Structures are given as C-alpha cells and as structure tokens.
Amino acid sequence: MKLIRNSPIWKTRKESNDPVAGHFLFIDETFKEIPMDQKVYKGHCFCGAVEFTVTGEPDAMGYCHCESCRHWSAGPVNAFTLWKPTAMQITRGAENIGTYNKTPQSARKWCKTCGGHIFSQHPGWNLIDVFAPILQNFSFQPAIHVHYQESVLRIADGLPKMKDVPKEMGGSGISIAE
C-alpha cells in the first residue's frame, strides 16, 4: 500500500518522472491508503488549467446516446467511465472548475478558461462520469449502450443496448435491438 495525501501544493517526485508514482498528492488535509497495485490515471481539460487523477478502475464503461449528453459533448454519442467520487482527485485548478446543472441528475463540470469538459457528477447514483477521451493511457472497454432509444448514430458492435438505463440505476432495464 502507498499513502496518497490529496493536495495540489505538495509535489515531490520519487524514482520516476511520473508525477503520481511513489509520492503523495493532496487536495484536502486527509490521508487515505491506496493499494500499490491500483492504477492511477491522469486527465486534464483542453488547455491543461485543470488536472486530476482517478484511481483504480471504473464501475462501468459504455456509450450514452441521450439528448443531454449528445448536446453537452457536441457529438452523436458520449463515451463514459463511471467512478466512485472518492476515486477522483483534482490536482490542479480546482478554483477553475465551473458547474452547469440542466437537471438534478447531473452536475456537469467544465474548465472556466477553455470550456473543456472534465466530468459530470451523478448524485443520485453516487457516481461521477469522467469522459473517457480525456484520460491518458486509459484502456476504454465499453460494455453497454444506454439511452439507445434516443440514438442518432446506430452502432452495430454486439454490446447490449438499453432503452434507458439498467434497472439497478433506476431505469426500465429494457434491452432493444441494434
């Protein structure tokens, strides 16, 4: 196990040029233990003013086809990775994060400098969605399509297609054809 202290002001490097390997990071004044074998992925907004890490592996990965995600991402589909909020640490630029709430289900976070999208909080699910393309060296392995009834881009990839979201997340749990 290694200790990770969460804060953007303490940055020491040990045995590596990787700013996360083998040292402490801190944002608040708490300490937590993270197993040595857990992966740490770095990400940042478009301009780099906001930087963060996520630790471990996401709870889920997939594609969202809902109108809200499509408009927010300015694309026909959104690649999501869902994490427990404790997995994320803002390592730089926390004061530069803006929030937009279209609905109570999602608090969308963006950089106030470049407008780059960073993540969305989903308080009802106690999860955050870190947008897959902004995670460095992350192997995106989608397992599902959600809100497929709203799709404007059909994708025949053999993955399950949900009408909305799984039952466990408050949806209908209904699968639909590719």
N, C-alpha and C positions, 0 to 999 in steps of 0.2 A: 504494500500500500504506500501511496505517497500522499502527502498533505498538500492541499491546494488552498491557499488563502486568497480570497476574492477581492482584488482592487487594481485599478489601473495605475496606481502610483508606485507600486513595488515591482520592479522588473529586473531580475538578475538572470543571467544565462549560465547554465552549467553543462559542460561536456557536449554541447550541441549548439548549432545555430538556430535551432527551433525554439522560438520564444515561449513555448509551452512545456517543452520536455524537461523534466527534472528540476523544476523550480516552483516557487509559489506565485499565484496570481490572487489578487483580491479586489473586491469592489466594496464590500462592507467589511466590518471588522470580525466576521465569523470565520471559523475554520471548519473544513469538512474533509473527511478521508475519502479518497478515490482509489480503487484498486489499480495497481500498476498496469494491469492488462487492459484497462479500459482505454478506448481510443478517444483522442481529443481532436475535434475538427475546428478549423478556423474559418471565419467568414467575415465579410465586410460589405458595406454599402458600395454603391457605384464609384464614389470618389475616395473612399477609404477613411472618411472622417469618423465613422462608427465602425468599430471592430468588436467581435465577440468570439466566444468558443462555445461549442456544445460537446458534452462528454458522454461517452457510452454509445448506445445505439438507439435509434428512434423506435417508438412504439408501433409506428405504422408508416408506410410509404405508398404513394399512389398518385393518381391524377384526379383533380377536381374539375368538373365541367360546369359548375353553377355559374349563373349570370354574374353574380357578385365577384367571384374570383377571376372570371374572364375579363371583366372590365378593369379590375384592380391591376391585373398583370398585363393588360393590353395584348392578350394573346387568346387563342382559341381554347386553351387548356392550361391548368396550373399544376406543376409538379410539386407535391407537398411531402414534407417529412414531419411527423408529429412526435414531439418530445415532451417529457415532463418539464414543467417550468424550472425545476431545480437543476436541470442539465445545462441550462444556458447561463453564461456569464458575460456581461458586457465588459470588455477590457479597455475600451477607449470610446469617448464621445457620448456617454450616456445622456448628457445635457443636450445633445444634438438630435435626439430622437423625438419625432412628432407622432401623434396618435390621431387616427380617424376612426370613428365608430359609426358605421352606416346602420348596424343593427346591434342589439345587445349580445349576440352570439360571437362577434368578432371585434377585437380592437386591433386595427391594422397599424403597424409601426413602420416609419419611413425616416430617412435622413433629411433634416431641415436644410442642409447645404445643397445636396444634389437631387433630392427627391427619390433616391433609390429605395426600393422596398427591402425591408430587412426581415420582418417576421410578423405573424399575427397571433394574438392571444385568443384562445377559445375558453373563456372562464367556465362555461357550463360543462365542458369536458375535462377541465384541469389539464389542458394541453396547449402547447404552442406549436405553430406551423412555421418552421424555418424553410424558406424557399430553397429547394434543392440546388438550383444553379449557382447560388452564392456560397455554397460550402466547398472549400478547397479540398481536393484529394478525397472526396466522398464518393463511394460507390452506390449510386442510386439504383435501388432494386424494387421497382413498384410492384405491388401485389393486388391492386384493386383500382377500379374507376368508380368515383362517387358522383352523384347528381347527373348520371348519364342521360336521363330523360331531357336534360337541358343542352345536350351536346350540339355544337355546331361543326365539330370535326369528329367523325366516326373513326375509331381506331380498332382495327382487327388484330389484336395481339394475344388473344386467348385468355386474358385476365378477366376475372369476374367484373360484371358491370352492374352497379347498384342503381336502382331508380333514384334514390336519395342517398341515405347513409345506412350503415348496418343498424340493426335493432338495438344493439348494445350502446349505441351512441344517440338513441332517441329517434331513429328513422324507421321506415317501414320494413327494412330488411329484404325488400323485394328485388330480385335479380331480373335484369332484362337482357334481351339478345344483343349481340354485337351489331 
